[in-house]
Amino acid sequence: QMLLNPETEICPEAELFLVLADRAQHVAEVIRPALKRGEVVLCDRYADSTVVYQGYGRGLDIEKLRSLNDVAIGGLWPDRTFVLDMDPADALKRARRRNAELGLSEKEGRFEAEQMPFHTRIREGFKLWAAHNTKRIVVLDAADSPEGLMHQALANIDMFE
């Protein structure tokens, strides 16, 4: 609640450690047990997002973020990451509309409350991070229809195997 609430003022470092603590717990409680059972795990946001949001978005050191994330996830980086790329203004409209429809704007709208320069840095950051991690990250055109986006993702799954 503290992390996502736009009314709570927290410095970038505190934001980072809240994200990392949550991620470490999620890996321990959900992801590792599922992988041990032989399940496929899909996550909406993971360590790559933390590098981009706190690094490119908040201005923290990218290499330190990679290292801290590595500790939090115990070296469990994804085999595949899909970055859903689209114009930041359009993406922000979608996110704000979704939050409004779900009644999440006030308690989970920290990132959606940011101004456009932040979202532009995030988009560029994802592109740069993907360019540095081409063996596992694919950038998809999120302006496509849901069906088209699924087709893009499925067409890129085998390229890593």
C-alpha positions as CSV (number, residue, x, y, z in Angstrom):
1,Q,0.0,0.0,0.0
2,M,2.8,2.4,0.9
3,L,4.6,1.8,-2.4
4,L,1.7,2.3,-4.8
5,N,-0.2,5.0,-3.0
6,P,0.5,8.3,-4.8
7,E,-0.3,10.2,-1.6
8,T,2.7,8.7,0.2
9,E,6.0,10.5,-0.4
10,I,8.9,8.2,-0.5
11,C,12.4,8.7,-1.8
12,P,13.6,6.6,-4.8
13,E,15.8,4.4,-2.6
14,A,13.0,3.6,-0.3
15,E,10.8,2.8,-3.3
16,L,13.5,0.5,-4.6
17,F,13.8,-1.4,-1.3
18,L,10.0,-1.8,-1.0
19,V,9.9,-3.3,-4.5
20,L,12.9,-5.6,-3.9
21,A,11.5,-6.9,-0.6
22,D,8.2,-7.7,-2.2
23,R,10.0,-9.4,-5.1
24,A,12.2,-11.5,-2.9
25,Q,9.1,-12.7,-1.0
26,H,7.2,-13.4,-4.2
27,V,10.1,-15.5,-5.5
28,A,10.4,-17.4,-2.3
29,E,6.6,-18.0,-1.8
30,V,5.3,-18.4,-5.4
31,I,7.8,-18.6,-8.2
32,R,10.5,-21.0,-6.9
33,P,7.8,-23.5,-5.6
34,A,6.0,-23.4,-8.9
35,L,9.2,-24.0,-10.8
36,K,10.1,-26.9,-8.6
37,R,6.7,-28.4,-9.4
38,G,7.6,-28.1,-13.1
39,E,5.1,-25.3,-13.8
40,V,5.6,-22.4,-16.3
41,V,5.6,-19.1,-14.5
42,L,4.3,-15.8,-16.1
43,C,4.8,-12.5,-14.3
44,D,3.4,-9.1,-15.0
45,R,6.5,-7.0,-14.1
46,Y,9.6,-8.5,-12.6
47,A,13.3,-7.6,-12.1
48,D,13.7,-5.9,-15.5
49,S,10.9,-3.5,-14.6
50,T,12.7,-2.5,-11.4
51,V,15.9,-1.8,-13.3
52,V,14.0,0.4,-15.8
53,Y,11.6,2.2,-13.4
54,Q,14.1,2.9,-10.6
55,G,17.1,3.3,-12.9
56,Y,15.9,5.1,-16.1
57,G,12.8,6.5,-14.4
58,R,14.2,7.5,-11.0
59,G,17.9,8.0,-11.9
60,L,19.4,5.3,-9.7
61,D,22.5,3.4,-10.9
62,I,21.7,0.8,-13.5
63,E,24.4,-1.7,-12.6
64,K,23.7,-1.4,-8.8
65,L,20.0,-2.1,-9.6
66,R,20.9,-5.2,-11.7
67,S,23.0,-6.5,-8.8
68,L,20.4,-5.7,-6.1
69,N,17.7,-7.4,-8.2
70,D,20.0,-10.4,-8.6
71,V,20.2,-10.7,-4.8
72,A,16.4,-10.2,-4.4
73,I,15.5,-12.9,-7.0
74,G,18.4,-15.2,-6.1
75,G,19.7,-15.1,-9.6
76,L,16.3,-16.2,-11.0
77,W,16.1,-14.0,-14.1
78,P,13.4,-14.9,-16.7
79,D,14.1,-17.1,-19.7
80,R,12.0,-14.7,-21.7
81,T,10.8,-11.1,-21.2
82,F,8.3,-9.4,-23.4
83,V,8.3,-5.6,-23.3
84,L,5.0,-4.2,-24.5
85,D,6.0,-1.0,-26.2
86,M,3.7,1.9,-27.2
87,D,3.5,5.6,-27.2
88,P,3.7,6.7,-23.5
89,A,0.7,9.0,-23.7
90,D,-1.5,6.3,-25.1
91,A,-0.1,3.8,-22.5
92,L,-0.8,6.2,-19.7
93,K,-4.4,6.8,-20.9
94,R,-4.9,3.0,-20.8
95,A,-3.4,2.6,-17.3
96,R,-5.4,5.5,-15.9
97,R,-8.6,4.3,-17.4
98,R,-8.0,0.8,-16.1
99,N,-7.2,2.1,-12.6
100,A,-10.4,4.3,-12.7
101,E,-12.5,1.4,-13.8
102,L,-11.1,-0.8,-11.0
103,G,-11.2,1.9,-8.4
104,L,-7.4,1.8,-7.9
105,S,-6.4,5.3,-8.8
106,E,-6.1,6.6,-5.2
107,K,-4.5,3.6,-3.6
108,E,-2.4,2.1,-6.5
109,G,-1.7,5.0,-8.8
110,R,1.8,6.1,-7.9
111,F,3.4,5.5,-11.3
112,E,0.3,6.6,-13.2
113,A,0.4,9.9,-11.3
114,E,3.8,10.6,-12.7
115,Q,4.2,13.3,-15.5
116,M,4.9,12.5,-19.1
117,P,8.7,13.0,-18.9
118,F,8.9,10.1,-16.4
119,H,6.9,7.8,-18.8
120,T,9.0,8.8,-21.7
121,R,12.2,7.9,-19.8
122,I,10.6,4.5,-18.9
123,R,9.9,3.7,-22.5
124,E,13.4,4.7,-23.6
125,G,14.8,2.8,-20.7
126,F,13.0,-0.4,-21.7
127,K,14.3,-0.1,-25.2
128,L,17.9,0.4,-24.0
129,W,17.6,-2.4,-21.4
130,A,16.2,-4.7,-24.1
131,A,19.0,-3.8,-26.5
132,H,21.5,-4.9,-23.7
133,N,19.7,-8.1,-23.1
134,T,18.8,-9.3,-26.6
135,K,19.1,-13.0,-25.8
136,R,16.0,-12.9,-23.5
137,I,14.1,-9.7,-24.1
138,V,11.8,-9.0,-27.1
139,V,10.0,-5.7,-27.7
140,L,6.5,-6.1,-28.9
141,D,4.2,-3.5,-30.5
142,A,1.5,-3.0,-27.8
143,A,-0.5,-0.7,-30.0
144,D,-1.6,-3.9,-31.8
145,S,-4.9,-5.6,-31.0
146,P,-4.9,-8.1,-28.1
147,E,-5.0,-10.9,-30.7
148,G,-2.1,-9.3,-32.7
149,L,-0.1,-8.9,-29.6
150,M,-0.6,-12.6,-28.7
151,H,0.5,-13.5,-32.2
152,Q,3.6,-11.4,-31.8
153,A,4.4,-13.1,-28.5
154,L,3.8,-16.6,-29.7
155,A,6.0,-15.9,-32.8
156,N,8.9,-15.0,-30.5
157,I,8.8,-17.8,-28.0
158,D,10.9,-20.3,-29.8
159,M,13.6,-17.9,-30.7
160,F,15.2,-18.4,-27.2
161,E,15.2,-22.2,-27.2
